Amino acid sequence: MKASIPLLILGSVPVVAFTPGEAPPKYESIRPPLSQQCLAHRSAVISDISVKIASDTKGLGAFAKFPIKFGTYLGDYSGETMTLSEVQARFWGKRKKDAADEMWSRSRLLRGQSTTGNYLLQLVDGSFVDAEDGDLSTWTRFMNHANEETKACNVRPFLKTEMEGDTHRYPRFFAMRDIEAGEELCWDYGEYFTEQSFD
């Protein structure tokens, strides 16, 4: 009798199991991508931010539900912290995936989360934060790009900010001008956006 080996355990329930010597099952999402259940959407509700279609080219965007004053702290760019080696394997194809990378990929697939690498942001210490997984990131992942020299750019990230005596390693977003209710929240991806993922 062959034993079944669980690959990923959430609580006490194996999410995926396989029998050695047999092909692993095909993976299908157990819910639609970026469902209203994910942390990114729930954090938007808590923060009074509306997430909706910004345009056909941009996709989803983040919008102010109420007026926001200049200098207001809006939120952190949060998600999974990854090493350069993990990013190279999981997104850039510059290193062969190991067992941990494969498990990570299956987990994303099962939960309907994409793996494009389009939400990577390199931190000061050389590690990366990936906000692509809606279960592990906040609403700030929905903010779109706008050139800093235009009125559309109304938010700015600051790396290594200090608030109330604590230094934060994730970028923190602040309103760069007064923002009206209904206005889309945008920041200039500029040097913060990791374009290496498209090499």
N, CA, C and O of each residue as an XYZ file, in Angstrom:
796
protein
N       0.839     -1.179      0.000
C       0.000      0.000      0.000
C       0.887      1.246      0.000
O       1.779      1.386      0.837
N       0.626      2.159     -0.961
C       1.410      3.383     -1.068
C       0.834      4.446     -0.144
O      -0.381      4.581     -0.001
N       1.733      5.195      0.477
C       1.297      6.272      1.375
C       1.058      7.542      0.587
O       1.761      7.823     -0.384
N       0.085      8.294      0.999
C      -0.187      9.597      0.409
C       0.556     10.642      1.220
O       0.503     10.627      2.450
N       1.248     11.549      0.544
C       2.066     12.554      1.225
C       1.452     13.929      1.017
O       1.287     14.359     -0.124
N       1.105     14.641      2.111
C       0.564     15.993      1.944
C       1.676     16.959      1.545
O       2.769     16.914      2.108
N       1.400     17.836      0.570
C       2.376     18.830      0.131
C       2.251     20.134      0.906
O       3.253     20.775      1.222
N       1.055     20.510      1.201
C       0.834     21.788      1.862
C      -0.261     21.599      2.894
O      -1.333     21.084      2.577
N      -0.004     22.007      4.111
C      -1.000     21.825      5.160
C      -1.416     23.181      5.706
O      -0.575     23.956      6.164
N      -2.697     23.466      5.659
C      -3.260     24.672      6.261
C      -4.085     24.203      7.444
O      -5.071     23.485      7.278
N      -3.681     24.608      8.636
C      -4.334     24.081      9.822
C      -4.018     22.603      9.901
O      -2.845     22.235      9.971
N      -5.018     21.751      9.892
C      -4.766     20.314      9.928
C      -5.267     19.619      8.666
O      -5.308     18.390      8.610
N      -5.653     20.409      7.642
C      -6.218     19.839      6.422
C      -5.201     19.896      5.289
O      -4.780     20.991      4.916
N      -4.787     18.754      4.722
C      -3.878     18.811      3.579
C      -4.594     19.421      2.377
O      -5.679     18.982      1.999
N      -3.975     20.435      1.784
C      -4.573     21.086      0.626
C      -4.344     20.235     -0.616
O      -5.241     20.081     -1.445
N      -3.156     19.690     -0.742
C      -2.819     18.876     -1.898
C      -2.107     17.637     -1.395
O      -1.268     17.727     -0.498
N      -2.421     16.500     -1.950
C      -1.711     15.279     -1.576
C      -1.396     14.504     -2.840
O      -2.114     14.605     -3.834
N      -0.323     13.732     -2.803
C       0.013     12.891     -3.937
C       0.558     11.579     -3.430
O       1.007     11.471     -2.289
N       0.512     10.580     -4.297
C       1.057      9.264     -3.983
C       2.367      9.127     -4.756
O       2.379      9.297     -5.975
N       3.471      8.822     -4.068
C       4.744      8.674     -4.775
C       4.621      7.705     -5.941
O       3.975      6.663     -5.829
N       5.247      8.055     -7.067
C       5.193      7.219     -8.262
C       4.049      7.575     -9.191
O       4.021      7.116    -10.333
N       3.097      8.389     -8.726
C       1.988      8.821     -9.565
C       2.163     10.288     -9.915
O       2.791     11.045     -9.174
N       1.605     10.679    -11.043
C       1.677     12.084    -11.455
C       0.863     12.922    -10.475
O      -0.227     12.517    -10.071
N       1.384     14.091    -10.088
C       0.606     14.947     -9.198
C      -0.650     15.453     -9.903
O      -0.675     15.547    -11.130
N      -1.682     15.777     -9.143
C      -2.924     16.244     -9.759
C      -2.732     17.602    -10.427
O      -1.823     18.358    -10.084
N      -3.614     17.897    -11.397
C      -3.595     19.229    -12.007
C      -4.136     20.199    -10.972
O      -5.040     19.874    -10.202
N      -3.563     21.401    -10.968
C      -3.955     22.384     -9.970
C      -4.928     23.372    -10.559
O      -4.698     23.916    -11.639
N      -5.996     23.602     -9.867
C      -6.979     24.587    -10.276
C      -7.272     25.483     -9.084
O      -7.228     25.051     -7.932
N      -7.571     26.733     -9.387
C      -7.871     27.692     -8.331
C      -9.129     27.259     -7.588
O     -10.076     26.750     -8.188
N      -9.124     27.471     -6.261
C     -10.303     27.134     -5.473
C     -11.226     28.339     -5.304
O     -12.296     28.221     -4.708
N     -10.822     29.486     -5.823
C     -11.688     30.666     -5.826
C     -11.192     31.618     -6.904
O     -10.057     31.490     -7.363
N     -12.016     32.563     -7.313
C     -11.585     33.485     -8.367
C     -10.435     34.372     -7.889
O     -10.324     34.652     -6.695
N      -9.579     34.816     -8.816
C      -8.464     35.663     -8.421
C      -8.932     36.959     -7.761
O      -9.944     37.541     -8.153
N      -8.187     37.393     -6.768
C      -8.468     38.643     -6.058
C      -9.929     38.799     -5.664
O     -10.556     39.823     -5.936
N     -10.456     37.774     -5.025
C     -11.837     37.823     -4.578
C     -11.984     38.866     -3.476
O     -10.994     39.346     -2.923
N     -13.214     39.206     -3.171
C     -13.489     40.183     -2.120
C     -13.051     39.678     -0.748
O     -13.019     40.445      0.214
N     -12.712     38.385     -0.652
C     -12.274     37.804      0.619
C     -10.818     38.108      0.923
O     -10.392     37.969      2.070
N     -10.038     38.521     -0.078
C      -8.592     38.670      0.134
C      -8.282     39.889      0.996
O      -9.068     40.833      1.071
N      -7.130     39.849      1.637
C      -6.688     40.922      2.523
C      -6.618     42.256      1.798
O      -6.977     43.285      2.371
N      -6.160     42.263      0.542
C      -6.030     43.516     -0.197
C      -7.382     44.234     -0.299
O      -7.455     45.446     -0.098
N      -8.439     43.500     -0.607
C      -9.768     44.116     -0.694
C     -10.310     44.496      0.687
O     -10.888     45.568      0.864
N     -10.117     43.612      1.649
C     -10.628     43.904      2.999
C      -9.936     45.122      3.602
O     -10.576     45.917      4.291
N      -8.632     45.277      3.350
C      -7.913     46.429      3.896
C      -8.394     47.731      3.251
O      -8.366     48.787      3.884
N      -8.835     47.655      1.994
C      -9.380     48.844      1.333
C     -10.665     49.299      2.016
O     -10.879     50.495      2.215
N     -11.511     48.352      2.372
C     -12.768     48.677      3.059
C     -12.468     49.347      4.403
O     -13.070     50.364      4.749
N     -11.541     48.771      5.146
C     -11.165     49.322      6.455
C     -10.573     50.720      6.324
O     -10.786     51.570      7.188
N      -9.830     50.961      5.241
C      -9.153     52.244      5.044
C      -9.996     53.266      4.289
O      -9.497     54.338      3.948
N     -11.262     52.957      4.022
C     -12.151     53.839      3.259
C     -11.601     54.154      1.877
O     -11.657     55.296      1.419
N     -11.071     53.138      1.220
C     -10.572     53.248     -0.148
C     -11.461     52.389     -1.035
O     -11.802     51.261     -0.679
N     -11.832     52.925     -2.186
C     -12.645     52.180     -3.140
C     -11.723     51.544     -4.180
O     -10.870     52.223     -4.752
N     -11.889     50.259     -4.423
C     -11.129     49.560     -5.458
C     -12.112     49.233     -6.573
O     -13.092     48.514     -6.374
N     -11.826     49.782     -7.755
C     -12.705     49.566     -8.900
C     -11.892     49.708    -10.186
O     -10.711     50.052    -10.143
N     -12.520     49.444    -11.319
C     -11.835     49.554    -12.608
C     -11.455     51.020    -12.825
O     -12.296     51.916    -12.761
N     -10.165     51.234    -13.083
C      -9.671     52.590    -13.349
C      -9.795     52.901    -14.842
O     -10.209     53.998    -15.217
N      -9.440     51.947    -15.681
C      -9.570     52.070    -17.135
C      -9.326     50.698    -17.744
O      -8.916     49.767    -17.051
N      -9.578     50.577    -19.033
C      -9.347     49.298    -19.708
C      -7.872     48.942    -19.717
O      -7.522     47.764    -19.639
N      -7.000     49.938    -19.809
C      -5.561     49.658    -19.856
C      -4.966     49.464    -18.470
O      -4.075     48.632    -18.301
N      -5.430     50.201    -17.483
C      -4.881     50.103    -16.126
C      -5.442     48.930    -15.342
O      -4.741     48.353    -14.511
N      -6.677     48.572    -15.587
C      -7.331     47.562    -14.760
C      -7.851     48.198    -13.481
O      -8.382     49.309    -13.510
N      -7.704     47.501    -12.353
C      -8.197     48.017    -11.085
C      -7.353     49.190    -10.602
O      -6.164     49.294    -10.906
N      -7.999     50.065     -9.845
C      -7.303     51.202     -9.246
C      -7.865     51.469     -7.869
O      -8.915     50.943     -7.500
N      -7.154     52.295     -7.108
C      -7.586     52.683     -5.759
C      -8.079     54.127     -5.811
O      -7.431     54.996     -6.395
N      -9.228     54.369     -5.195
C      -9.850     55.691     -5.242
C     -10.213     56.152     -3.829
O     -10.620     55.354     -2.984
N     -10.055     57.459     -3.592
C     -10.395     58.036     -2.289
C     -11.913     58.107     -2.151
O     -12.589     58.634     -3.034
N     -12.452     57.587     -1.061
C     -13.895     57.693     -0.806
C     -14.237     59.042     -0.198
O     -15.344     59.551     -0.373
N     -13.269     59.624      0.526
C     -13.465     60.901      1.197
C     -12.257     61.786      0.914
O     -11.218     61.276      0.496
N     -12.362     63.102      1.128
C     -11.193     63.970      0.924
C     -10.042     63.546      1.838
O     -10.256     63.135      2.978
N      -8.821     63.652      1.319
C      -7.608     63.305      2.063
C      -6.703     64.528      2.080
O      -6.433     65.118      1.034
N      -6.243     64.903      3.241
C      -5.386     66.089      3.403
C      -3.934     65.790      3.039
O      -3.459     64.666      3.202
N      -3.245     66.803      2.550
C      -1.821     66.728      2.255
C      -1.065     66.186      3.476
O      -1.320     66.603      4.606
N      -0.138     65.258      3.239
C       0.688     64.708      4.312
C       0.096     63.537      5.052
O       0.754     62.969      5.923
N      -1.139     63.153      4.733
C      -1.790     62.037      5.418
C      -1.097     60.720      5.079
O      -0.831     60.431      3.912
N      -0.806     59.925      6.111
C      -0.264     58.580      5.915
C      -1.390     57.710      5.380
O      -2.470     57.662      5.969
N      -1.145     57.013      4.254
C      -2.182     56.211      3.619
C      -2.027     54.712      3.843
O      -3.028     54.004      3.952
N      -0.814     54.222      3.912
C      -0.613     52.785      4.116
C       0.773     52.359      3.671
O       1.529     53.139      3.092
N       1.092     51.092      3.956
C       2.381     50.510      3.588
C       2.238     49.703      2.304
O       1.164     49.187      1.996
N       3.331     49.604      1.564
C       3.399     48.675      0.443
C       3.859     47.355      1.047
O       5.051     47.143      1.267
N       2.917     46.486      1.308
C       3.261     45.254      2.015
C       2.946     44.035      1.168
O       2.214     44.104      0.181
N       3.518     42.925      1.581
C       3.319     41.666      0.881
C       4.341     40.670      1.370
O       4.773     40.735      2.521
N       4.733     39.748      0.511
C       5.740     38.754      0.857
C       7.126     39.355      0.713
O       7.422     39.993     -0.298
N       7.977     39.162      1.707
C       9.372     39.560      1.588
C      10.128     38.395      0.974
O       9.982     37.250      1.403
N      10.942     38.697     -0.039
C      11.689     37.657     -0.743
C      13.141     38.071     -0.920
O      13.471     39.256     -0.977
N      13.992     37.069     -1.004
C      15.399     37.306     -1.301
C      15.557     37.437     -2.817
O      14.652     37.090     -3.577
N      16.700     37.934     -3.240
C      16.987     38.012     -4.672
C      16.943     36.622     -5.296
O      16.428     36.461     -6.402
N      17.469     35.628     -4.613
C      17.470     34.250     -5.129
C      16.040     33.742     -5.350
O      15.759     33.101     -6.363
N      15.146     34.024     -4.412
C      13.743     33.601     -4.566
C      13.090     34.309     -5.744
O      12.358     33.683     -6.510
N      13.341     35.592     -5.900
C      12.784     36.362     -7.016
C      13.309     35.823     -8.347
O      12.554     35.692     -9.311
N      14.592     35.514     -8.394
C      15.189     34.987     -9.623
C      14.543     33.672    -10.043
O      14.360     33.433    -11.236
N      14.197     32.820     -9.093
C      13.571     31.530     -9.411
C      12.082     31.678     -9.687
O      11.574     31.102    -10.649
N      11.388     32.426     -8.874
C       9.927     32.479     -8.931
C       9.378     33.374    -10.039
O       8.279     33.137    -10.540
N      10.139     34.400    -10.423
C       9.625     35.343    -11.416
C      10.503     35.482    -12.654
O       9.985     35.555    -13.768
N      11.807     35.519    -12.480
C      12.686     35.860    -13.593
C      13.244     34.662    -14.334
O      13.833     34.838    -15.401
N      13.086     33.454    -13.821
C      13.602     32.266    -14.487
C      15.118     32.226    -14.587
O      15.664     31.613    -15.504
N      15.799     32.873    -13.656
C      17.262     32.923    -13.681
C      17.892     31.924    -12.718
O      19.116     31.852    -12.604
N      17.066     31.165    -12.037
C      17.535     30.097    -11.161
C      16.482     29.001    -11.206
O      15.285     29.280    -11.286
N      16.935     27.755    -11.154
C      15.997     26.620    -11.144
C      15.209     26.637     -9.834
O      15.771     26.854     -8.761
N      13.903     26.404     -9.938
C      13.056     26.365     -8.747
C      13.399     25.156     -7.893
O      13.573     24.051     -8.408
N      13.497     25.371     -6.583
C      13.681     24.258     -5.666
C      12.311     23.855     -5.110
O      11.289     24.394     -5.536
N      12.284     22.921     -4.170
C      11.016     22.417     -3.621
C      10.189     23.531     -2.975
O       8.966     23.554     -3.114
N      10.850     24.455     -2.268
C      10.124     25.563     -1.628
C       9.500     26.481     -2.677
O       8.379     26.957     -2.496
N      10.214     26.731     -3.765
C       9.673     27.570     -4.843
C       8.482     26.891     -5.512
O       7.493     27.549     -5.832
N       8.571     25.588     -5.723
C       7.468     24.840     -6.338
C       6.230     24.863     -5.435
O       5.111     25.034     -5.919
N       6.430     24.692     -4.129
C       5.313     24.736     -3.185
C       4.679     26.121     -3.193
O       3.455     26.246     -3.145
N       5.505     27.155     -3.252
C       5.030     28.537     -3.312
C       4.176     28.733     -4.561
O       3.093     29.314     -4.488
N       4.657     28.251     -5.708
C       3.911     28.394     -6.972
C       2.573     27.672     -6.913
O       1.560     28.209     -7.361
N       2.558     26.453     -6.360
C       1.303     25.694     -6.244
C       0.316     26.402     -5.318
O      -0.885     26.440     -5.588
N       0.827     26.956     -4.236
C      -0.048     27.673     -3.302
C      -0.711     28.861     -3.992
O      -1.908     29.096     -3.829
N       0.075     29.605     -4.761
C      -0.494     30.747     -5.486
C      -1.555     30.292     -6.479
O      -2.626     30.891     -6.574
N      -1.252     29.238     -7.211
C      -2.186     28.727     -8.203
C      -3.486     28.256     -7.556
O      -4.573     28.571     -8.042
N      -3.378     27.503     -6.465
C      -4.563     26.999     -5.768
C      -5.452     28.120     -5.243
O      -6.673     27.974     -5.182
N      -4.845     29.229     -4.868
C      -5.614     30.344     -4.320
C      -5.993     31.379     -5.372
O      -6.546     32.426     -5.037
N      -5.701     31.098     -6.643
C      -6.082     32.015     -7.715
C      -5.237     33.271     -7.760
O      -5.696     34.315     -8.224
N      -4.007     33.179     -7.284
C      -3.105     34.335     -7.271
C      -2.101     34.199     -8.419
O      -1.579     33.112     -8.667
N      -1.840     35.290     -9.105
C      -0.936     35.259    -10.253
C       0.529     35.328     -9.830
O       0.845     35.579     -8.667
N       1.410     35.101    -10.797
C       2.855     35.113    -10.543
C       3.578     35.872    -11.656
O       4.519     35.346    -12.251
N       3.152     37.085    -11.940
C       3.738     37.870    -13.029
C       5.031     38.569    -12.627
O       5.889     38.817    -13.475
N       5.181     38.889    -11.344
C       6.335     39.662    -10.905
C       6.143     41.155    -11.097
O       7.082     41.928    -10.906
N       4.943     41.571    -11.471
C       4.675     42.989    -11.736
C       4.496     43.832    -10.478
O       4.359     45.051    -10.576
N       4.494     43.216     -9.307
C       4.276     43.956     -8.062
C       5.509     43.924     -7.164
O       5.411     44.144     -5.957
N       6.667     43.648     -7.758
C       7.914     43.592     -6.991
C       8.467     44.985     -6.748
O       8.432     45.848     -7.625
N       8.969     45.184     -5.561
C       9.611     46.440     -5.223
C      10.851     46.106     -4.402
O      10.766     45.417     -3.385
N      11.994     46.596     -4.848
C      13.237     46.291     -4.149
C      13.401     47.231     -2.965
O      13.205     48.441     -3.080
N      13.764     46.654     -1.823
C      13.956     47.422     -0.606
C      15.411     47.866     -0.471
O      16.284     47.389     -1.195
N      15.658     48.774      0.452
C      16.983     49.336      0.667
C      18.021     48.258      0.964
O      19.171     48.378      0.541
N      17.631     47.206      1.687
C      18.589     46.163      2.077
C      18.833     45.119      0.980
O      19.558     44.150      1.210
N      18.235     45.301     -0.217
C      18.445     44.375     -1.327
C      17.410     43.274     -1.417
O      17.370     42.552     -2.413
N      16.566     43.125     -0.397
C      15.474     42.149     -0.479
C      14.323     42.797     -1.270
O      14.412     43.954     -1.681
N      13.262     42.038     -1.469
C      12.137     42.520     -2.261
C      10.844     42.340     -1.483
O      10.730     41.454     -0.637
N       9.878     43.190     -1.779
C       8.523     42.966     -1.293
C       7.668     42.738     -2.535
O       7.724     43.508     -3.494
N       6.878     41.668     -2.502
C       6.004     41.308     -3.606
C       4.562     41.442     -3.139
O       4.111     40.696     -2.270
N       3.841     42.395     -3.717
C       2.458     42.650     -3.321
C       1.447     42.023     -4.278
O       0.270     42.383     -4.258
N       1.894     41.095     -5.107
C       0.998     40.493     -6.090
C      -0.058     39.588     -5.452
O      -1.182     39.507     -5.949
N       0.288     38.916     -4.369
C      -0.635     37.997     -3.701
C      -1.613     38.803     -2.850
O      -1.246     39.352     -1.811
N      -2.842     38.863     -3.300
C      -3.869     39.649     -2.606
C      -4.181     39.173     -1.205
O      -4.754     39.918     -0.410
N      -3.805     37.920     -0.883
C      -4.028     37.403      0.468
C      -2.975     37.910      1.451
O      -3.177     37.847      2.663
N      -1.858     38.411      0.938
C      -0.744     38.816      1.795
C      -0.383     40.288      1.655
O       0.572     40.748      2.282
N      -1.119     41.026      0.855
C      -0.811     42.434      0.638
C      -2.012     43.296      1.013
O      -3.087     42.786      1.329
N      -1.814     44.590      0.974
C      -2.893     45.523      1.312
C      -3.373     46.260      0.068
O      -2.881     46.028     -1.036
N      -4.335     47.146      0.264
C      -4.948     47.861     -0.848
C      -3.957     48.700     -1.651
O      -4.250     49.041     -2.797
N      -2.804     49.043     -1.098
C      -1.854     49.893     -1.824
C      -1.381     49.234     -3.115
O      -0.886     49.920     -4.009
N      -1.525     47.914     -3.228
C      -1.156     47.211     -4.453
C      -1.995     47.652     -5.644
O      -1.592     47.454     -6.790
N      -3.158     48.248     -5.389
C      -4.056     48.664     -6.462
C      -3.743     50.060     -7.008
O      -4.333     50.477     -8.004
N      -2.827     50.779     -6.370
C      -2.504     52.118     -6.861
C      -1.742     52.027     -8.178
O      -0.791     51.256     -8.309
N      -2.171     52.818     -9.140
C      -1.561     52.820    -10.461
C      -0.480     53.887    -10.582
O      -0.294     54.718     -9.693
N       0.220     53.840    -11.699
C       1.312     54.775    -11.982
C       0.796     56.091    -12.557
O      -0.153     56.117    -13.340
N       1.438     57.171    -12.155
C       1.246     58.483    -12.777
C       2.572     59.215    -12.663
O       3.240     59.143    -11.632
N       2.947     59.909    -13.706
C       4.191     60.659    -13.702
C       4.154     61.704    -12.592
O       3.168     62.426    -12.443
N       5.237     61.781    -11.814
C       5.286     62.687    -10.656
C       5.092     64.149    -11.027
O       4.714     64.956    -10.179
N       5.345     64.498    -12.278
C       5.217     65.895    -12.709
C       3.800     66.259    -13.125
O       3.550     67.384    -13.556
N       2.862     65.307    -12.998
C       1.478     65.585    -13.375
C       0.592     65.664    -12.133
O       0.957     65.189    -11.057
N      -0.574     66.272    -12.306
C      -1.527     66.386    -11.192
C      -2.060     65.012    -10.773
O      -2.461     64.820     -9.625
N      -2.061     64.055    -11.714
C      -2.575     62.711    -11.418
C      -1.752     62.014    -10.339
O      -2.264     61.133     -9.649
N      -0.483     62.396    -10.184
C       0.374     61.791     -9.152
C       0.116     62.529     -7.837
O       0.538     63.672     -7.659
N      -0.572     61.867     -6.937
C      -0.974     62.525     -5.688
C      -0.482     61.791     -4.433
O      -0.777     62.203     -3.311
N       0.263     60.711     -4.632
C       0.760     59.895     -3.526
C       2.246     59.647     -3.752
O       2.706     59.570     -4.891
N       2.993     59.523     -2.652
C       4.424     59.239     -2.786
C       4.859     58.242     -1.721
O       4.458     58.343     -0.561
N       5.699     57.260     -2.132
C       6.240     56.322     -1.145
C       7.544     56.853     -0.560
O       8.320     57.523     -1.241
N       7.767     56.544      0.706
C       9.028     56.881      1.357
C       9.593     55.595      1.942
O       8.905     54.868      2.659
N      10.857     55.325      1.625
C      11.522     54.138      2.148
C      12.130     54.463      3.496
O      12.584     55.584      3.725
N      12.140     53.484      4.391
C      12.718     53.621      5.733
C      12.203     54.863      6.465
O      12.985     55.720      6.876
N      10.920     54.948      6.618
C      10.331     56.061      7.354
C      10.344     55.761      8.840
O      10.364     54.603      9.259
N      10.333     56.805      9.611
C      10.287     56.663     11.062
C       9.009     57.325     11.552
O       8.764     58.501     11.284
N       8.200     56.563     12.268
C       6.956     57.085     12.833
C       6.859     56.613     14.272
O       6.992     55.423     14.560
N       6.627     57.548     15.162
C       6.466     57.254     16.589
C       7.621     56.411     17.121
O       7.421     55.499     17.923
N       8.833     56.728     16.663
C      10.029     56.052     17.154
C      10.356     54.731     16.493
O      11.404     54.148     16.772
N       9.482     54.242     15.620
C       9.722     52.978     14.925
C      10.171     53.239     13.487
O       9.581     54.065     12.790
N      11.212     52.536     13.046
C      11.658     52.616     11.658
C      11.013     51.480     10.893
O      11.111     50.318     11.288
N      10.352     51.817      9.795
C       9.644     50.828      8.985
C      10.445     50.533      7.730
O      10.889     51.456      7.047
N      10.634     49.266      7.420
C      11.427     48.914      6.245
C      10.608     48.879      4.969
O      11.161     49.052      3.883
N       9.294     48.657      5.070
C       8.461     48.697      3.871
C       8.170     50.145      3.508
O       8.066     50.998      4.389
N       8.038     50.429      2.207
C       7.679     51.789      1.797
C       6.328     52.182      2.380
O       5.403     51.372      2.439
N       6.229     53.434      2.808
C       4.980     53.969      3.355
C       4.505     55.080      2.436
O       5.296     55.905      1.980
N       3.207     55.093      2.170
C       2.632     56.075      1.249
C       1.997     57.240      1.998
O       1.323     57.061      3.012
N       2.231     58.442      1.467
C       1.665     59.665      2.015
C       1.050     60.486      0.891
O       1.515     60.443     -0.248
N      -0.012     61.244      1.222
C      -0.647     62.144      0.250
C       0.289     63.321     -0.004
O       0.744     63.967      0.939
N       0.574     63.598     -1.259
C       1.495     64.681     -1.617
C       0.779     65.997     -1.884
O       1.420     67.013     -2.153
N      -0.515     65.979     -1.812
C      -1.343     67.181     -1.941
C      -2.714     66.830     -1.404
O      -2.981     65.665     -1.108
N      -3.587     67.813     -1.272
C      -4.963     67.513     -0.894
C      -5.594     66.694     -2.026
O      -5.422     67.008     -3.204
N      -6.316     65.654     -1.654
C      -6.931     64.747     -2.633
C      -8.437     64.796     -2.446
O      -8.936     64.701     -1.324
N      -9.152     64.943     -3.538
C     -10.610     65.038     -3.476
C     -11.246     63.648     -3.436
O     -10.661     62.672     -3.907
N     -12.450     63.571     -2.869
C     -13.209     62.317     -2.869
C     -13.441     61.891     -4.311
O     -13.771     62.718     -5.161
N     -13.269     60.600     -4.589
C     -13.483     60.075     -5.928
C     -12.244     60.095     -6.801
O     -12.251     59.522     -7.890
N     -11.182     60.740     -6.348
C      -9.950     60.835     -7.131
C      -9.165     59.527     -7.043
O      -9.094     58.904     -5.984
N      -8.577     59.121     -8.171
C      -7.738     57.928     -8.159
C      -6.415     58.240     -7.470
O      -5.835     59.307     -7.671
N      -5.945     57.298     -6.655
C      -4.670     57.446     -5.948
C      -3.570     56.825     -6.807
O      -3.611     55.635     -7.117
N      -2.585     57.643     -7.189
C      -1.515     57.187     -8.074
C      -0.166     57.679     -7.575
O      -0.058     58.738     -6.956
N       0.857     56.888     -7.860
C       2.222     57.274     -7.527
C       3.128     56.972     -8.706
O       2.796     56.158     -9.568
N       4.272     57.635     -8.734
C       5.235     57.456     -9.811
C       6.092     56.244     -9.490
O       6.896     56.285     -8.559
N       5.930     55.158    -10.252
C       6.694     53.938     -9.988
C       8.192     54.193    -10.134
O       8.991     53.645     -9.374
N       8.575     55.019    -11.101
C       9.957     55.453    -11.284
C      10.981     54.404    -10.928
O      10.889     53.258    -11.368
N      11.971     54.799    -10.121
C      13.054     53.902     -9.727
C      12.586     52.784     -8.806
O      13.296     51.792     -8.644
N      11.403     52.919     -8.196
C      10.914     51.907     -7.269
C      10.427     50.660     -7.973
O      10.410     49.578     -7.387
N      10.029     50.807     -9.237
C       9.453     49.685     -9.969
C      10.571     48.808    -10.501
O      11.473     49.306    -11.175
N      10.534     47.531    -10.216
C      11.588     46.605    -10.616
C      11.343     46.118    -12.032
O      10.578     45.180    -12.253
N      11.991     46.754    -12.979
C      11.791     46.403    -14.375
C      12.608     45.193    -14.792
O      12.429     44.685    -15.899
N      13.514     44.715    -13.922
C      14.327     43.540    -14.240
C      13.434     42.325    -14.504
O      13.858     41.379    -15.168
N      12.203     42.347    -13.989
C      11.328     41.192    -14.151
C      10.918     41.006    -15.608
O      10.373     39.964    -15.970
N      11.178     42.014    -16.449
C      10.789     41.908    -17.849
C      11.975     41.608    -18.758
O      11.825     41.601    -19.980
N      13.162     41.357    -18.178
C      14.363     41.035    -18.990
C      14.129     39.770    -19.787
O      15.012     39.334    -20.527
